[in-house]
Amino acid sequence: MNRNLYKKNEATFDTNSPLPSSKNAFQLTPNQLLYQQKRYRGKINIRKPRVHYKKAVLNELLTPFFINPNKGKPLAELCLNNIVKDKIVELGPYDQIIAREVRSWFDNSKMVACLHVNSISQLDVFAVQVPLYRQNMHYKVYGPHIVHHVIKDSPYERLAPLVSKYTAFVFSPVMDGNALEKIIKKCNKMHILGGVLEGHVMKYDDFVKYSKMDIATIQFSFVQLLQNAGGNNLNRQLTHHQSTLVTRLKQIGTNETTPDDKQ
């Protein structure tokens, strides 16, 4: 049986057929390797990290044992600016003298500029004070509690939101917004927030606009405009009814007193 099978297989083998090449016979399929990085000793637990013994001992030693007075308070109560504004600070004798000086500066100055000053050295402040003093302007810095006490219940109370420990003031007996703006622009750490012009509190845009104007020149041009619009008889036209009433009253008065004088 084995011989017949051998013969059958031998008969089916074709000697004339080309032999398969070694490349096709022994072609290997490429192995695809997958690389994955893995941390040594597992992954990190972010929520509950493992604390080293020495660090745990150090944290235990540095844990405060006293009661925190601000525990449980909301952020609105912890805000420094809110505490300074709401807390009533009584001024001492020296602070009262400074407060009278500040109020005198506000009342006797035609232009008061409110500046925001970032972290700055005294040399840079002096470099701004000198050109301001040459223009008859005075650079002053006061404590916020003194300024809040001065402007409270006064025409300058609207400046309260601008006053903080980073606020400075420039007082001047004249309105010269051009000179002020040129000097402040040279210092990158000072910015104009607003100010007071002749007792009126103004925001930045209005303060810069009206401080650059010459009030006398504007008033003169306004009068000329009214005269050109109404003609040369503007005064007569405005006072026509009043003058007519006065003349009629004079006529009535003279007519009543004339018979008495003749008698």
NORQUI-V854191 format. One record per helix or strand of 2 or more residues. SS is the DSSP state (~ for helix, > for strand). FROM is the first residue (numbers start at 0). TO is the last residue. If there is no record, write none. Layout:
# NORQUI-V854191
ss->SS from->FROM to->TO
ss->SS from->FROM to->TO
This chain:
# NORQUI-V854191
ss->~ from->1 to->11
ss->~ from->21 to->24
ss->~ from->52 to->61
ss->~ from->74 to->77
ss->~ from->79 to->85
ss->~ from->92 to->106
ss->> from->110 to->116
ss->~ from->121 to->133
ss->> from->136 to->139
ss->~ from->143 to->150
ss->~ from->156 to->161
ss->> from->166 to->171
ss->~ from->176 to->184
ss->> from->189 to->196
ss->> from->199 to->202
ss->~ from->203 to->210
ss->~ from->214 to->229
ss->~ from->233 to->237
ss->~ from->239 to->261
